[in-house]
């Protein structure tokens, strides 16, 4: 059995520990703690990528270089791409 809990460190409480004990009983378990990288922080950590994203945001705000399509066109393109 595997269980993944995603929560903030300040949300860890005795109830969580009791829940884990109930789920796994006397089985030996491993608890691994990792931190989640903020997506925006990750995407902007590379200077070239950050510039590209900021430029794209400016384009959207100016209503430039946008691709528009109807829901039906989106469905058709999705089906085509999925079948390739």
Buried (B, 14 or more C-beta within 10 A) or exposed (E): EEEEEEEEEEEEEEEEEEEEEEEEEEEEEEEEEEEEEEEEEEEBEEEEEEEEBEEEEEEEEEEEEEEEEEEEEEEEEEEEEEEE
